[in-house]
Protein backbone atom coordinates (compact mmCIF):
# COMPACT_ATOMS: atom_id res chain seq x y z
CA UNK A 1 0.00 0.00 0.00
CA UNK A 2 2.82 2.40 0.74
CA UNK A 3 4.22 1.79 -2.76
CA UNK A 4 0.80 2.60 -4.24
CA UNK A 5 0.54 5.77 -2.11
CA UNK A 6 3.96 7.04 -3.19
CA UNK A 7 3.19 6.19 -6.83
CA UNK A 8 0.09 8.38 -6.60
CA UNK A 9 2.11 11.21 -5.02
CA UNK A 10 4.88 11.07 -7.63
CA UNK A 11 2.32 10.95 -10.42
CA UNK A 12 0.41 13.99 -9.14
CA UNK A 13 3.26 16.24 -7.98
CA UNK A 14 4.08 19.00 -10.51
CA UNK A 15 7.25 18.33 -12.49
CA UNK A 16 9.33 21.04 -10.76
CA UNK A 17 7.97 20.52 -7.24
CA UNK A 18 10.82 20.72 -4.66
CA UNK A 19 9.73 17.42 -3.00
CA UNK A 20 9.36 15.43 -6.22
CA UNK A 21 12.82 13.81 -5.95
CA UNK A 22 12.23 12.99 -2.26
CA UNK A 23 9.17 10.89 -3.04
CA UNK A 24 10.77 9.35 -6.13
CA UNK A 25 13.65 8.16 -3.93
CA UNK A 26 11.29 6.74 -1.29
CA UNK A 27 9.31 4.96 -3.98
CA UNK A 28 12.44 3.51 -5.55
CA UNK A 29 13.63 2.08 -2.20
CA UNK A 30 10.26 0.52 -1.45
CA UNK A 31 10.06 -1.05 -4.89
CA UNK A 32 13.58 -2.44 -4.53
CA UNK A 33 12.67 -4.10 -1.23
CA UNK A 34 9.47 -5.51 -2.65
CA UNK A 35 11.33 -6.87 -5.67
CA UNK A 36 13.65 -8.77 -3.32
CA UNK A 37 10.66 -10.53 -1.78
CA UNK A 38 9.10 -11.31 -5.17
CA UNK A 39 12.39 -12.73 -6.48
CA UNK A 40 12.62 -15.09 -3.48
CA UNK A 41 8.98 -16.12 -4.01
CA UNK A 42 9.88 -17.22 -7.54
CA UNK A 43 12.44 -19.75 -6.33
CA UNK A 44 10.53 -20.99 -3.29
CA UNK A 45 7.42 -21.61 -5.42
CA UNK A 46 9.32 -24.59 -6.85
CA UNK A 47 9.28 -26.42 -3.51
CA UNK A 48 6.98 -29.45 -3.15
CA UNK A 49 3.81 -28.48 -1.26
CA UNK A 50 3.68 -31.87 0.49
CA UNK A 51 6.95 -31.14 2.30
CA UNK A 52 6.77 -27.43 3.11
CA UNK A 53 4.41 -24.63 4.03
CA UNK A 54 5.30 -21.08 2.96
CA UNK A 55 3.94 -17.95 4.64
CA UNK A 56 4.80 -14.52 3.29
CA UNK A 57 4.50 -11.01 4.69
CA UNK A 58 3.58 -11.99 8.24
CA UNK A 59 3.02 -9.21 10.78
CA UNK A 60 2.44 -10.60 14.26
CA UNK A 61 1.72 -8.99 17.65
CA UNK A 62 4.62 -8.87 20.09
CA UNK A 63 3.79 -7.36 23.49
CA UNK A 64 2.77 -3.75 22.73
CA UNK A 65 4.13 -3.73 19.19
CA UNK A 66 4.53 -6.03 16.15
CA UNK A 67 7.25 -7.89 14.30
CA UNK A 68 7.38 -8.78 10.62
CA UNK A 69 8.75 -11.74 8.69
CA UNK A 70 9.22 -11.51 4.92
CA UNK A 71 9.08 -15.24 4.26
CA UNK A 72 8.66 -18.11 6.71
CA UNK A 73 9.24 -21.68 5.59
CA UNK A 74 7.81 -24.48 7.75
CA UNK A 75 8.91 -28.10 7.50
CA UNK A 76 8.63 -31.05 9.92
CA UNK A 77 12.34 -30.88 10.82
CA UNK A 78 13.20 -27.15 10.64
CA UNK A 79 11.79 -23.66 10.10
CA UNK A 80 13.54 -20.91 8.10
CA UNK A 81 13.05 -17.16 8.39
CA UNK A 82 14.17 -15.52 5.14
CA UNK A 83 14.90 -11.78 5.25
CA UNK A 84 14.92 -10.46 1.67
CA UNK A 85 17.14 -7.55 0.63
CA UNK A 86 17.77 -5.83 -2.68
CA UNK A 87 20.72 -3.42 -2.69
CA UNK A 88 22.41 -1.72 -5.61
CA UNK A 89 26.18 -1.30 -5.75
CA UNK A 90 28.55 -2.93 -3.25
CA UNK A 91 27.65 -4.04 0.28
CA UNK A 92 29.89 -4.99 3.19
CA UNK A 93 28.37 -6.44 6.36
CA UNK A 94 30.26 -5.53 9.54
CA UNK A 95 29.10 -7.57 12.56
CA UNK A 96 31.48 -5.78 14.92
CA UNK A 97 29.39 -2.62 14.80
CA UNK A 98 26.19 -4.22 13.46
CA UNK A 99 26.11 -2.28 10.25
CA UNK A 100 25.85 -2.77 6.52
CA UNK A 101 27.90 -0.35 4.47
CA UNK A 102 26.72 0.21 0.93
CA UNK A 103 28.94 1.88 -1.66
CA UNK A 104 27.50 3.13 -4.92
CA UNK A 105 29.05 5.67 -7.32
CA UNK A 106 31.75 6.39 -4.75
CA UNK A 107 29.25 7.31 -2.03
CA UNK A 108 28.83 5.30 1.17
CA UNK A 109 25.62 4.81 3.13
CA UNK A 110 25.16 2.89 6.36
CA UNK A 111 22.24 0.59 7.13
CA UNK A 112 21.36 -1.71 10.01
CA UNK A 113 22.77 -5.21 10.15
CA UNK A 114 20.26 -7.44 8.29
CA UNK A 115 21.55 -10.57 10.06
CA UNK A 116 20.74 -9.01 13.42
CA UNK A 117 17.34 -7.97 12.07
CA UNK A 118 16.60 -11.57 11.04
CA UNK A 119 17.91 -12.86 14.38
CA UNK A 120 15.59 -10.56 16.35
CA UNK A 121 12.62 -11.57 14.19
CA UNK A 122 13.43 -15.24 14.81
CA UNK A 123 13.68 -14.64 18.55
CA UNK A 124 10.27 -12.94 18.49
CA UNK A 125 8.85 -15.85 16.50
CA UNK A 126 10.18 -18.28 19.11
CA UNK A 127 8.45 -16.27 21.83
CA UNK A 128 5.21 -16.28 19.82
CA UNK A 129 5.36 -20.07 19.38
CA UNK A 130 5.97 -20.60 23.10
CA UNK A 131 3.18 -18.22 24.09
CA UNK A 132 0.80 -20.16 21.84
CA UNK A 133 1.91 -23.50 23.30
CA UNK A 134 3.42 -24.83 20.08
CA UNK A 135 6.39 -27.16 20.00
CA UNK A 136 8.77 -26.42 17.15
CA UNK A 137 11.94 -27.70 15.46
CA UNK A 138 15.20 -25.71 15.08
CA UNK A 139 14.65 -22.31 13.47
CA UNK A 140 17.27 -20.95 11.09
CA UNK A 141 17.43 -17.43 9.68
CA UNK A 142 19.07 -16.18 6.50
CA UNK A 143 19.46 -12.98 4.49
CA UNK A 144 18.93 -13.24 0.74
CA UNK A 145 20.37 -10.68 -1.68
CA UNK A 146 18.20 -10.35 -4.77
CA UNK A 147 20.22 -8.47 -7.36
CA UNK A 148 22.86 -10.46 -9.24
CA UNK A 149 24.70 -7.16 -9.83
CA UNK A 150 25.23 -6.50 -6.11
CA UNK A 151 28.83 -7.02 -4.98
CA UNK A 152 28.75 -8.77 -1.60
CA UNK A 153 31.81 -8.32 0.60
CA UNK A 154 32.76 -9.80 3.95
CA UNK A 155 35.81 -7.74 4.85
CA UNK A 156 36.17 -9.28 8.32
CA UNK A 157 35.88 -12.85 6.96
CA UNK A 158 33.07 -13.50 9.40
CA UNK A 159 31.86 -17.14 9.35
CA UNK A 160 28.43 -15.83 10.35
CA UNK A 161 28.18 -13.68 7.24
CA UNK A 162 29.40 -16.52 5.01
CA UNK A 163 26.79 -18.84 6.51
CA UNK A 164 23.75 -16.57 6.68
CA UNK A 165 24.02 -14.28 3.64
CA UNK A 166 23.64 -15.53 0.08
CA UNK A 167 22.09 -14.67 -3.25
CA UNK A 168 18.40 -15.40 -3.68
CA UNK A 169 19.09 -17.93 -6.45
CA UNK A 170 20.86 -20.15 -3.89
CA UNK A 171 17.80 -20.43 -1.61
CA UNK A 172 16.73 -23.89 -2.81
CA UNK A 173 20.25 -25.26 -2.32
CA UNK A 174 20.36 -23.79 1.18
CA UNK A 175 17.11 -25.58 1.98
CA UNK A 176 18.67 -28.84 0.78
CA UNK A 177 21.59 -28.18 3.14
CA UNK A 178 19.11 -27.75 6.01
CA UNK A 179 17.43 -31.05 5.12
CA UNK A 180 20.80 -32.76 5.54
CA UNK A 181 21.57 -30.86 8.74
CA UNK A 182 18.20 -31.45 10.42
CA UNK A 183 17.12 -34.99 9.54
CA UNK A 184 14.93 -35.68 12.55
CA UNK A 185 11.26 -34.81 12.03
CA UNK A 186 9.79 -33.33 15.21
CA UNK A 187 6.43 -32.30 13.69
CA UNK A 188 3.88 -33.80 11.34
CA UNK A 189 2.28 -31.94 8.43
CA UNK A 190 -0.87 -31.82 10.54
CA UNK A 191 1.11 -30.01 13.26
CA UNK A 192 2.50 -27.59 10.67
CA UNK A 193 -0.96 -26.79 9.35
CA UNK A 194 -2.14 -25.96 12.88
CA UNK A 195 0.80 -23.58 13.35
CA UNK A 196 0.27 -22.02 9.91
CA UNK A 197 -3.45 -21.56 10.58
CA UNK A 198 -2.72 -19.81 13.89
CA UNK A 199 -0.05 -17.61 12.29
CA UNK A 200 -2.45 -16.52 9.55
CA UNK A 201 -5.19 -15.90 12.10
CA UNK A 202 -2.81 -13.81 14.23
CA UNK A 203 -1.53 -11.81 11.25
CA UNK A 204 -2.33 -8.10 11.60
CA UNK A 205 -1.67 -6.32 8.29
CA UNK A 206 -0.24 -2.84 8.50
CA UNK A 207 -2.88 -0.22 7.71
CA UNK A 208 -0.98 2.68 6.20
CA UNK A 209 -2.46 6.01 7.26
CA UNK A 210 -1.51 8.60 4.61
CA UNK A 211 -1.86 11.32 7.27
CA UNK A 212 1.37 10.19 8.96
CA UNK A 213 3.42 10.27 5.73
CA UNK A 214 3.67 14.08 5.54
CA UNK A 215 2.23 14.22 2.03
CA UNK A 216 1.92 17.61 0.27
CA UNK A 217 -1.78 17.01 -0.42
CA UNK A 218 -2.67 20.63 -1.18
CA UNK A 219 0.00 20.77 -3.88
CA UNK A 220 -1.00 17.63 -5.79
CA UNK A 221 -2.63 17.87 -9.21
CA UNK A 222 -6.32 16.95 -9.21
CA UNK A 223 -8.28 15.50 -12.11
CA UNK A 224 -8.11 12.44 -14.33
CA UNK A 225 -4.83 11.48 -15.96
CA UNK A 226 -4.85 10.41 -19.57
CA UNK A 227 -3.66 6.78 -19.83
CA UNK A 228 -2.11 7.56 -23.22
CA UNK A 229 -0.14 10.82 -22.87
CA UNK A 230 -0.29 11.08 -19.02
CA UNK A 231 -1.55 14.66 -19.02
CA UNK A 232 -4.23 15.61 -16.48
CA UNK A 233 -7.62 17.17 -17.11
CA UNK A 234 -9.68 14.66 -19.09
CA UNK A 235 -13.26 15.84 -19.68
CA UNK A 236 -16.51 13.85 -19.66
CA UNK A 237 -18.26 13.97 -23.06
CA UNK A 238 -21.13 11.66 -24.01
CA UNK A 239 -20.20 8.94 -21.52
CA UNK A 240 -16.47 8.99 -22.33
CA UNK A 241 -13.39 10.71 -20.93
CA UNK A 242 -11.62 12.77 -23.60
CA UNK A 243 -8.05 14.04 -23.27
CA UNK A 244 -7.71 17.69 -24.28
CA UNK A 245 -4.03 17.15 -25.11
CA UNK A 246 -4.05 14.07 -27.34
CA UNK A 247 -7.80 13.41 -27.83
CA UNK A 248 -7.48 9.90 -26.39
CA UNK A 249 -10.87 8.42 -25.41
CA UNK A 250 -11.48 6.21 -22.38
CA UNK A 251 -14.51 4.90 -20.54
CA UNK A 252 -12.61 3.84 -17.41
CA UNK A 253 -9.94 6.51 -16.81
CA UNK A 254 -11.79 7.65 -13.66
CA UNK A 255 -11.02 4.37 -11.84
CA UNK A 256 -7.32 5.16 -11.49
CA UNK A 257 -8.16 8.66 -10.19
CA UNK A 258 -10.58 7.28 -7.57
CA UNK A 259 -7.88 4.85 -6.43
CA UNK A 260 -5.50 7.80 -6.06
CA UNK A 261 -8.02 9.65 -3.89
CA UNK A 262 -8.46 6.69 -1.53
CA UNK A 263 -4.70 6.21 -1.28
CA UNK A 264 -3.98 9.88 -0.61
CA UNK A 265 -6.91 10.85 1.61
CA UNK A 266 -7.94 7.66 3.40
CA UNK A 267 -10.46 5.02 2.51
CA UNK A 268 -13.62 7.10 2.33
CA UNK A 269 -15.10 9.57 -0.15
CA UNK A 270 -18.38 11.42 -0.57
CA UNK A 271 -20.09 12.87 -3.62
CA UNK A 272 -18.69 16.37 -3.20
CA UNK A 273 -15.12 15.15 -2.68
CA UNK A 274 -15.36 13.05 -5.82
CA UNK A 275 -16.62 16.00 -7.86
CA UNK A 276 -13.83 18.24 -6.61
CA UNK A 277 -11.14 15.64 -7.26
CA UNK A 278 -12.32 14.59 -10.73
CA UNK A 279 -13.24 18.11 -11.82
CA UNK A 280 -16.91 17.50 -12.55
CA UNK A 281 -20.02 19.52 -11.59
CA UNK A 282 -22.91 17.04 -11.78
CA UNK A 283 -24.06 15.37 -8.56
CA UNK A 284 -25.85 12.71 -10.59
CA UNK A 285 -22.76 11.96 -12.66
CA UNK A 286 -20.67 11.63 -9.50
CA UNK A 287 -23.23 9.22 -8.05
CA UNK A 288 -23.20 7.20 -11.27
CA UNK A 289 -19.39 7.04 -11.24
CA UNK A 290 -19.30 5.96 -7.60
CA UNK A 291 -21.85 3.20 -8.14
CA UNK A 292 -19.87 1.92 -11.13
CA UNK A 293 -17.02 0.77 -8.85
CA UNK A 294 -19.40 -1.08 -6.47
CA UNK A 295 -18.23 0.78 -3.34
CA UNK A 296 -19.24 0.01 0.22
CA UNK A 297 -21.72 2.74 1.30
CA UNK A 298 -22.35 3.92 4.86
CA UNK A 299 -24.33 6.69 6.53
CA UNK A 300 -27.63 8.30 5.65
CA UNK A 301 -28.51 9.15 2.05
CA UNK A 302 -27.78 12.83 2.65
CA UNK A 303 -24.42 12.22 4.31
CA UNK A 304 -23.45 9.01 2.53
CA UNK A 305 -19.79 8.13 2.25
CA UNK A 306 -18.24 5.33 0.25
CA UNK A 307 -15.31 2.98 0.91
CA UNK A 308 -13.44 0.99 -1.74
CA UNK A 309 -14.74 -2.49 -2.57
CA UNK A 310 -12.75 -5.56 -1.65
CA UNK A 311 -9.70 -6.16 -3.86
CA UNK A 312 -10.05 -2.68 -5.42
CA UNK A 313 -6.26 -2.28 -5.35
CA UNK A 314 -5.37 -5.80 -6.53
Steps between C-alpha positions, in 0.01 A plus 500: 500500500782740574640439150158581352474817713842627392423415136190719523702783658777486239244488221309804628785725616582776247817433302708771673364448852785520758391170666463301178846338527441418869194290422660346191788381720264358764302322231813355343619357835163344575480343156852361536409334830180359358686364198732310735201324654344422161829358369523264800136397447590390147756247621309376804189438287690202357496317834270197536183597689487161675827573681482871581264780592589855393364813668586843365470851640408402855444778754442361848428661839790512744417651840398861424636502146540270196772314315513411132637204307547523123486127434458213745558143388357220716610138475472205742871517590586873482359849446675775300451875529612664175573874511502632142722791396563672169795741499669670208877542486737337750410389853724405791348355817689591818384296802738679736291816488180340366492694179474451127705742295382556146722667241356625174655754260770572757250592772458299820179451696454308823208270577412270788641150514249277314629187677419656836160604365426140397631371834268730697203399284581133562525560874159670494358209301633257761327701772176499299515121456561447872221738599262306275611166646651367178797267492738574215817372331826699462445840339762636262516852359664625182539820299447474125644756258283533191702688241764301312684830441553566872860448613492325838806545720595352835805706590536346847471143364219435744379136495157631600475715189622216277239268650196727517527729196462375144345586167131427457569247223677278756194472728393154380852363549511647850175321580656174380792566736252543787332170411837329542577690820163441668392146412281431801133587448353648818164603348245350265340686209185512711698681772639742241154580368382583853794738547447656156128546567573675831767720340260609226226562755738709713628700202420871535566678169643848521236762421690790349352833606595759235465772766823387669705508177525881481356514149469839324130440431411862424767514230400186309337524158131408500304355210517194278828404337498393139619137474655578161697826535485526885374858500232595754161656437294249302142618441175301502325512160213269405593228749873505419808672640677706233857627533534865399868446417498192277125434451532149644161352598439279803197369684690394813767767560315614815577172682870579535416850630258362762770257614738795537248685717456204736876452525572867567207597722397181679248236411184708482352747252172685458329645195640850542857378552476290186374795296779724625769240435382395153408852391133439427189702596211252481385333822321234297809425293709467816244259645503298178881484503509392864245224446698372201785385728262315738617686813399423856252773608437618856302777667170661412412585140573868560836439666597179322866412472655220300793265566687301235370152417699193592805440279465848344879540507589148382 
